[in-house]
Amino acid sequence: GETHLCLVRLRNGHLEMCQGEVGKPRPLDFNRKRRDGASLVLFERIATSDELKSGDEQ
């Protein structure tokens, strides 16, 4: 497999991941206006596992 170096952080209830290209250095920041070929992904939790089990998701 190939290795992609990345940065990961939890902020304001979101998981952010900035992943560099194969063989490139780890990204240095989470800037959304990227020019280095890195990908920035934002994940948001929509429900907890307990909420999904009970049907209480929002």
Summary of the structure (lengths in Angstrom):
residues: 58
radius of gyration: 15.1
end to end distance: 37.9
largest distance: 44.4
contacts: 114
relative contact order: 0.23
helix: 10%
strand: 31%
